[in-house]
């Protein structure tokens, strides 16, 4: 059996297994939007950890990280800024879990809109969330297509790789919803972690050992071993803010709503730094080993992991393809489910009132429609760097930071302040990022993330100080009461939560 045939067979077996998992999830699912989008808020510690691993460690870990370590070496070390992210996010995450549990929130916009008692705030939260999710999601499909083509030596083209991934996700998203996503994420998350670590160990061996690998790096790309000239201080500042914005991506935020207890949230966040360091160290090893294995370089750095295994262990490379496939699918399915919820819960109610049943049906079809849109978009992006698309999407949610911190910690925050903060923050980000109308020349030196945060923060503070906060005074008291009243049942729920 040839490598291409073996790869396709292995992928078929994998997809059948995933489909079986999603079928059992479908059998116990309810036909309502809360169950479809949040799995009934009953996800335990192990399942939550698995789905967070799978959702965060996407093709950016399997495909983009080794490629970027190969392309720029130490210049990509900024990504390790993400390791301490849960420390910053911990207290906010437990607050979000508690409020979501008591108030029944499904989306970030529902929390922000309810607190600020403002439909414009809800709209802007939904719009920013959607705009952030789409480029991040399409990056996963692009990476899957590229890896398919590289590992099968072109026998399975980019087109067919993207098509297979999209069709597979559509099947279990349509029927199983969040429960199918979480269950399949558990399998996919632990699979991608195991295979990436194994791939790192094999890469060192094929490179001739650790010392040979490092010598090849210093011979062929000594500039990759130093920070000098790689990233400016403004760049590192941008990347630092990027790590702050990442937890506010809607599909990560909604993972907090899904949890059965606060202890499940706490355990998942505390395990993240350890897992992150192990997986990204493995990615660095894979990228660095390519200097020994391909001294003449590669035409497309995004194919580095595919090229390594095609040359050294093509049959094991089929398993790596499955890992990349799993990484991409487990991120896109979460993001598409989240995008569907933003559309139906944050945007549709502003136009028309729908009942619970219609909300569920519209949400399911909105999710499918967005996935179809991403599929068509991905077919035009084969030559695009995966990392650029991921960073674009990840950057946008920095706009949420002033409103979220103002909601919890600043008593002068007002609805108009929140609305202007998100709208102006989004406008400034798009002007700088897309160079709209040439206006970006008026925003020099710093990048779009920094300028968006400045615009969002300044407008939030200034407009809030100029307007009254009395409209949210009662809501703030309600939030304080919810967050301060942790019952004995809530404190003990974690002991029943290890399943």
Long-range contacts (C-beta under 8 A, 24 or more apart in sequence): 3-152, 3-153, 3-310, 3-314, 3-315, 3-317, 3-318, 4-152, 4-153, 4-155, 4-156, 6-315, 6-318, 7-151, 7-152, 7-156, 7-317, 7-318, 7-321, 8-152, 8-156, 10-318, 10-319, 10-321, 10-322, 11-164, 11-318, 11-321, 11-322, 11-325, 14-322, 14-325, 14-326, 15-164, 15-168, 17-187, 18-168, 18-172, 18-184, 18-187, 18-188, 18-329, 19-168, 19-171, 19-172, 21-180, 21-183, 21-184, 21-187, 22-171, 22-172, 22-175, 22-176, 22-180, 22-183, 22-184, 23-175, 23-176, 24-183, 25-172, 25-176, 25-177, 25-179, 25-180, 25-182, 25-183, 25-184, 26-175, 26-176, 26-179, 26-180, 28-179, 29-176, 29-177, 29-179, 29-180, 31-357, 31-360, 32-356, 32-357, 32-360, 33-106, 33-341, 33-344, 33-345, 33-356, 33-359, 33-360, 33-363, 34-104, 34-106, 35-177, 35-178, 35-179, 36-177, 36-178, 36-337, 36-360, 36-363, 36-364, 37-106, 37-177, 37-178, 37-254, 37-337, 37-338, 37-340, 37-341, 37-345, 37-363, 38-106, 38-178, 38-254, 38-257, 38-258, 39-177, 39-178, 39-179, 39-181, 39-182, 39-258, 40-179, 41-100, 41-101, 41-257, 41-258, 41-259, 41-260, 42-258, 42-260, 43-182, 43-258, 43-259, 43-260, 43-264, 44-260, 44-264, 44-497, 44-498, 44-499, 45-260, 45-263, 45-264, 45-267, 45-268, 45-494, 45-497, 45-498, 45-499, 46-186, 46-498, 46-499, 47-182, 47-183, 47-186, 47-499, 48-182, 48-255, 48-258, 48-259, 48-260, 48-264, 48-265, 48-267, 48-268, 49-267, 49-268, 49-271, 50-182, 50-185, 50-186, 50-187, 50-189, 50-190, 51-181, 51-182, 51-185, 51-186, 51-189, 51-255, 51-258, 51-330, 51-334, 52-189, 52-252, 52-255, 52-268, 52-272, 53-185, 53-189, 53-190, 53-192, 53-193, 53-272, 53-275, 54-185, 54-186, 54-188, 54-189, 54-192, 54-326, 54-327, 54-330, 54-331, 54-334, 55-185, 55-189, 55-251, 55-252, 55-255, 55-330, 55-331, 55-334, 56-252, 56-272, 56-331, 57-189, 57-192, 57-193, 57-275, 57-276, 57-279, 57-327, 58-139, 58-140, 58-143, 58-327, 58-328, 58-330, 58-331, 58-390, 59-139, 59-140, 59-143, 59-144, 59-147, 59-324, 59-327, 59-328, 59-331, 59-386, 60-139, 60-143, 60-386, 60-387, 60-390, 61-192, 61-196, 61-279, 61-280, 61-283, 61-327, 62-143, 62-147, 62-192, 62-196, 62-283, 62-305, 62-320, 62-323, 62-324, 62-327, 62-328, 63-143, 63-146, 63-147, 63-302, 63-305, 63-324, 63-327, 63-386, 64-139, 64-143, 64-302, 64-385, 64-386, 64-387, 64-390, 65-280, 65-283, 65-284, 65-287, 66-283, 66-284, 66-286, 66-287, 66-290, 66-304, 66-305, 67-287, 67-301, 67-302, 67-303, 67-304, 67-305, 67-386, 67-387, 68-287, 68-301, 68-387, 69-283, 69-284, 69-286, 69-287, 69-288, 70-287, 70-288, 70-290, 70-291, 70-298, 70-301, 70-304, 71-287, 71-301, 72-224, 72-230, 73-217, 73-221, 73-223, 73-224, 73-225, 73-230, 73-287, 73-288, 74-224, 74-225, 74-226, 74-227, 74-230, 75-224, 75-227, 75-230, 75-231, 77-227, 78-231, 78-235, 78-236, 78-239, 78-240, 79-239, 79-280, 80-276, 80-277, 80-280, 81-239, 81-240, 81-242, 81-243, 82-243, 82-246, 82-276, 83-273, 83-276, 83-277, 83-280, 84-273, 85-243, 85-244, 85-246, 85-247, 85-272, 86-269, 86-270, 86-272, 86-273, 87-273, 88-243, 88-244, 88-247, 89-247, 89-269, 90-266, 90-269, 92-247, 92-404, 92-408, 93-247, 93-256, 93-265, 93-269, 94-262, 94-265, 94-266, 95-408, 95-483, 96-253, 96-256, 96-257, 97-256, 97-257, 97-259, 97-262, 97-265, 98-262, 98-482, 98-483, 98-486, 98-490, 99-479, 99-482, 99-483, 100-256, 100-257, 101-257, 102-482, 103-482, 105-257, 106-254, 106-257, 106-341, 106-345, 107-250, 107-254, 107-338, 107-341, 107-342, 107-345, 107-346, 108-248, 108-250, 108-253, 108-254, 108-400, 109-342, 109-345, 109-346, 110-345, 110-346, 111-407, 112-400, 112-403, 112-404, 112-407, 112-418, 113-346, 114-475, 115-407, 115-472, 115-475, 115-476, 115-479, 116-403, 116-407, 116-413, 116-414, 116-415, 116-418, 116-419, 116-472, 116-475, 117-415, 117-471, 117-472, 117-475, 118-415, 118-418, 118-419, 119-350, 120-415, 120-419, 121-403, 121-415, 121-418, 121-419, 121-422, 122-346, 122-350, 123-346, 123-347, 123-350, 124-419, 124-422, 124-423, 124-426, 125-346, 125-400, 125-403, 125-422, 126-342, 126-343, 126-345, 126-346, 126-347, 127-347, 127-426, 128-396, 128-397, 128-399, 128-400, 128-422, 128-426, 129-249, 129-250, 129-338, 129-339, 129-342, 129-346, 129-397, 130-339, 130-342, 130-343, 130-347, 131-396, 131-426, 132-249, 132-250, 132-393, 132-394, 132-395, 132-396, 132-397, 133-249, 133-250, 133-251, 133-335, 133-336, 133-338, 133-339, 133-342, 133-393, 134-339, 134-370, 134-373, 134-374, 134-377, 134-393, 135-389, 135-390, 135-392, 135-393, 136-249, 136-331, 136-335, 136-389, 136-390, 136-392, 136-393, 136-394, 137-331, 137-332, 137-335, 137-336, 137-339, 137-374, 137-393, 138-374, 138-377, 138-378, 138-381, 138-389, 139-386, 139-387, 139-389, 139-390, 139-393, 140-327, 140-328, 140-329, 140-331, 140-332, 140-335, 141-165, 141-166, 141-328, 141-332, 141-374, 141-375, 141-378, 142-378, 142-381, 142-382, 142-384, 142-386, 142-389, 143-302, 143-324, 143-328, 143-386, 144-324, 144-325, 144-328, 144-329, 145-378, 145-382, 146-300, 146-302, 146-303, 146-306, 146-382, 146-386, 147-303, 147-305, 147-306, 147-320, 147-321, 147-324, 147-325, 148-321, 148-325, 149-303, 149-306, 150-303, 150-305, 150-306, 150-307, 150-310, 151-306, 151-309, 151-310, 151-314, 151-317, 151-318, 151-320, 151-321, 152-321, 153-310, 158-382, 159-379, 162-375, 162-378, 162-379, 163-375, 165-325, 165-328, 165-329, 165-332, 166-371, 166-372, 166-374, 166-375, 166-378, 168-329, 169-329, 169-332, 169-333, 169-336, 169-371, 170-368, 170-371, 170-372, 172-333, 173-333, 173-336, 173-337, 173-367, 173-368, 173-371, 174-364, 174-367, 174-368, 177-337, 177-364, 178-258, 178-337, 181-330, 181-333, 181-334, 181-337, 182-258, 184-329, 184-330, 184-333, 185-330, 185-333, 185-334, 187-326, 188-326, 188-327, 188-329, 188-330, 189-326, 189-330, 191-322, 191-323, 191-326, 192-323, 192-324, 192-326, 192-327, 192-330, 193-275, 193-278, 193-279, 195-319, 195-320, 195-322, 195-323, 196-279, 196-282, 196-283, 196-286, 196-323, 197-278, 197-279, 197-282, 199-282, 199-286, 199-305, 199-309, 199-320, 199-323, 200-281, 200-282, 200-283, 200-285, 200-286, 202-312, 202-313, 202-316, 203-285, 203-286, 203-289, 203-293, 203-308, 204-285, 204-289, 206-289, 206-292, 206-293, 206-308, 206-312, 206-313, 207-288, 207-289, 207-291, 207-292, 207-293, 208-292, 212-292, 213-285, 213-288, 213-289, 213-291, 213-292, 214-288, 216-291, 216-292, 216-295, 217-288, 217-291, 219-291, 220-291, 220-295, 221-291, 234-445, 234-446, 234-447, 234-450, 235-447, 237-446, 237-450, 238-446, 238-447, 238-449, 238-450, 241-398, 241-449, 241-450, 241-453, 242-391, 242-394, 242-395, 242-398, 242-449, 244-398, 244-401, 245-394, 245-395, 245-396, 245-397, 245-398, 245-400, 245-401, 245-449, 246-394, 246-397, 248-397, 248-398, 248-400, 248-401, 248-404, 249-393, 249-394, 249-397, 250-338, 250-339, 250-341, 250-342, 250-397, 251-334, 251-335, 251-337, 251-338, 254-338, 254-341, 260-493, 260-497, 261-490, 261-493, 261-494, 261-496, 261-497, 262-490, 262-493, 262-494, 263-493, 263-494, 263-495, 263-497, 264-494, 264-497, 266-494, 302-385, 302-386, 332-371, 332-374, 336-367, 336-370, 336-371, 336-374, 337-367, 339-366, 339-367, 339-370, 340-364, 340-366, 340-367, 340-370, 343-370, 392-433, 395-429, 395-433, 395-448, 395-449, 395-452, 396-426, 396-429, 396-452, 398-425, 398-429, 398-449, 398-452, 398-453, 398-456, 399-425, 399-426, 399-429, 399-452, 399-453, 399-456, 401-453, 401-456, 401-457, 402-453, 402-456, 402-457, 402-460, 402-461, 403-456, 403-460, 406-460, 406-464, 407-479, 408-479, 410-464, 411-469, 411-476, 412-464, 412-465, 412-469, 413-460, 413-464, 413-469, 413-472, 414-463, 414-464, 414-467, 414-468, 414-469, 414-471, 414-472, 415-467, 415-471, 415-472, 416-463, 416-464, 416-467, 417-459, 417-460, 417-461, 417-462, 417-463, 417-464, 417-465, 417-467, 418-460, 418-464, 420-459, 420-460, 420-463, 421-456, 421-457, 421-459, 421-460, 421-463, 422-456, 424-455, 424-456, 424-459, 425-452, 425-453, 425-455, 425-456, 425-459, 426-452, 427-455, 428-452, 428-454, 428-455, 428-456, 429-455
